[in-house]
Amino acid sequence: MIDTRRILFTMAGLLVACRLATAQEQAKPAIDDFAVLAKPILQKHCLGCHSGVEPKGELRLDTLGTDLTSQETREAWQSVQEQLRIGAMPPKEEPPKEKPRPTKEEVEQLTKWIVGRLAAAEAVKRAATGRVVMRRLNRTEYENTVRDLLGVDTPLRELLPHDTSAAGFDNVGEALHTSSFLLDRYLEAAETALNQAISNRPKPPTLAKTRYSLQESHQVKNTTEKVFRKREDGSVVLFCSSLWQSVGLSKFYPSERGKYRFRISASAIQNNEEPVTFRVHSGAGGMGGPKAHLVGYFDALTAEPRVIEFVDHMEPRTSITILPYGLPSAQAINKIGADVYEGPGLAIDWIEVEGPLNETWPPESHQRLFGDLKQGSFPIYNQRERVEVISDQPAADAERILKKFARRAFRRSATDEDLKPYLALFAAKLDEKQTFEQAIRVALAAIMVSPEFLFLKEEPGPLSDYAIASRLSYFLWSSTPDEELLSLAEQGLLKKSGRGGERESGSKDKDESKQEAAKGSLPISPSPTLPLSHSLSPLERQVERLLRHPRSRAFTENFVGQWLNLREIDATNPSHILYPEMDDMLKASMVRETELFFREVLEHNLPLSNFVASDFSMLNGRLAKHYGIPGVAGWEFQKVKLPADSHRGGVLTMASVMKVTANGTHTSPVVRGAFVLDRILGTPPPKPPENIAGLEPDIRGATTIRQQLAKHRQLDSCASCHVQIDPPGFALESFDVIGGYREFYRTSGNGKAVMIDGKRMPYLQGPAIDPADKLADGRAFANIDEFKQLLLSDQPQLTRALATKLITYGTGAPPETLDAPQLEQIVSHVKAKDYGFRGLIHAIVASELFQRK
């Protein structure tokens, strides 16, 4: 096997030796060098297929230029390099006499030339701008930043247009464009947030703890179906899961916006001590309404009442709605009658509400901005009690307010020069006879649309402490640095490598751990183990602190949501005929399993191999039933050891990944194979030729996708790519559209009837699944389990692939050819630490890739 790492290190050394040459001179095509090192090899092994008017793979090498400063040319040579790296060219099935394979020395020589030219071209760009272009906050980061800056929880992202993705992520600088329209939207979002943060009224009336009975619900009182049992103690038993019989808290429609605390006393009845799960929606329009959102799923565990508590933001004149999961239909219960029905039900004893929860007034968000400045009466039409902040020293107070705010908004110390335009804007508004508060609002909004706020500004070369603080917080929190991180940056401590000797790795104070666990700052695991065997530097301590903090859930949701494409879980709705078992709880459980699994591997520093094959997963009752794994019930998730014959383990076989790589009716080995190559192996296939039509599934089930692909691969322009793409896809054919394990396809056309629990299914049994194939290097596998083992044989590549994704997400730009030595250092470090995932995060943050622009 070719030692690509040695080649890359050699090229890096050559580049260092040539520092005396300018970047432009380095990037000029070396025609003589090409003629000696590359052209003879291309003529001998490649031009037979990749030349002429119809080259294979639409890659024509006989006319491909050697000036790699051109993006199109650079991408073409990168494709050649990748084909050499994986040994895919020439195809192994070609007769050796017709297509002699290049020798190891020839591959090394051609790879060396390509890597050198790529590195030189990249050096041109970096000399001026660095590896990462200046990037703005995407809409998720903007919303989180405003939340943590002002202390308000306002859904601002919906006011902003969707961000464009590049290299798989929506925080990559090159894709985050800016326009006058976008700046207008940012200004609107800033003004909306300030309106929420600043209080212009006396403290609103608070609803003290008030208990309600569902017997007062409009649905319970007015339905003509006999689906509710009203008991003498005021409780109500819900026996059906039909959407139209969801029960709202009709007597509670708050007049005040804010956060409310809800406590629900619930129990499971007539269910043999098994839990009964229910979901709660909040908002206008009832369950499933356009302005309603899912609060969550909860379990009534036994016949003994359990009090479930949550806090939710409520808009005026909205309420909550409750619906049990997995119970019979309303029609079935109505035929029997709820009063005599003997099946399981959900008993709701009472619901207690209090709020809005304002511990202080003006609220904390207002005090963050204005401190203890007084408010005076400023009534307007329909708001006679309206108040505004007033100041006896407007200039001094404005400077104090704006300097404090700018420090947090700019993520660094704000100088007098920084404040000049905003103080001038404030003064101009006062001159226009605007009030103190009106003028300060304008200046605050101006800061929130300034480049210093909207963009993560980094200078070429080593990052400053401030830039490292921002890069770290947006990596692990998708938000701005907090006070502790910002203070360390101000003191210049983040870049110091000195170790704190007073506390060794893994020796976190027990009392401190208990306090964090009580606060919920350890979402999955109460006592993660630090991956480092030595005491921690200030930066390493901050990595650990940020990972333990509740805000790190943003890392899980945003990284996993894009790495594994979970954001597209709602993109398709599986056919109710082919997949009648699909429901909302299953879909929610799919995503939750993957996120919790990611957190479990991260929290416990488990080997990265778990992402490919693990002996456990995080399951609840609904997902365990879907996977055919006994012993798990209810909504609550738990770490479950997988049976040896489950064919599960790792993210590849999770229902969430299977769903987002399929459409509503059928699976495609091409789509899933390309997904595995890109997301797991880090070797994305080239884009398909434009003149090649996609495969249309045979919905009658007369032919399998394997049979269709066999014909497709007979095309010369397709064979070279499909020999890499198809095998992973075929391995995953054992899983259907919603991630259920299968041995046969489902069809609505030709097939055998299917009976489950004595009931005939609406679909038919189609042809048998054949998950066997062989990789491009000739290694064969019979099923998904054997395929996983083949992937595990190259753990450095699995590490390299995930590290590349994390670096792209964490820095806003993917690694390039010039970064290969640094990437290999990260892989080597993680290998020496038994491939622990938490160790990978530390290695990335400590790397030059992370700490330089």
Secondary structure, DSSP 8 states (H G I E B T S, - for coil): ---HHHHHHHHHHHHHHTTTS-HHHHHS--HHHHHHHTHHHHHHHTTTTS-SSS-GGG---SS--S-TTSHHHHHHHHHHHHHHHHT-SS-TTS-TTTS----HHHHHHHHHHHHHHHHHHHHHHHHHH-SS--EE--HHHHHHHHHHHH------GGGS-----BTTBTT-GGG----HHHHHHHHHHHHHHHHHHS--SS----EEEEEE-GGGSHHHHH--S--EEE-TTS-EEE----GGG-EE-TT---SS-EEEEEEEEEEEESSTT--EEEEEEEEETSTT-TEEEEEEEEEE-SSS-EEEEEEEEE-TT-EEEEEESS---HHHHHHH-TTT--S-EEEEEEEEEEE---SSSS-HHHHHHHTT--EEE--BTTBTT-EEE--SSHHHHHHHHHHHHHHHHHTS---HHHHHHHHHHHHHHHHTT--HHHHHHHHHHHHHTSHHHHEE---SSB--HHHHHHHHHHHHTSS---HHHHHHHHTT-TT-----TTS-TT---HHHHHHHHHHT-SSS-SS---S-SS---HHHHHHHHHHHSGGGHHHIIIIIHHHS-GGGTTS----TTT-TT--HHHHHHHHHHHHHHHHHHHHTT-BGGGGT--SEEEE-HHHHHHHT--S--SS--EEEE--TTS---SSTTSHHHHHHTB-SS-B-HHHHHHHIIIIISS-------TTS------TTSSS-HHHHHHHHTTSHHHHHHHHHHHHHHHHGGGB-TTS-B-SEEEESSS-EEEEETTEEEEEEEEEE----EE-TTS-EESSHHHHHHHHHTTHHHHHHHHHHHHHHHHHSS---GGGHHHHHHHHHHHHHTTTBHHHHHHHHHHSHHHHB-
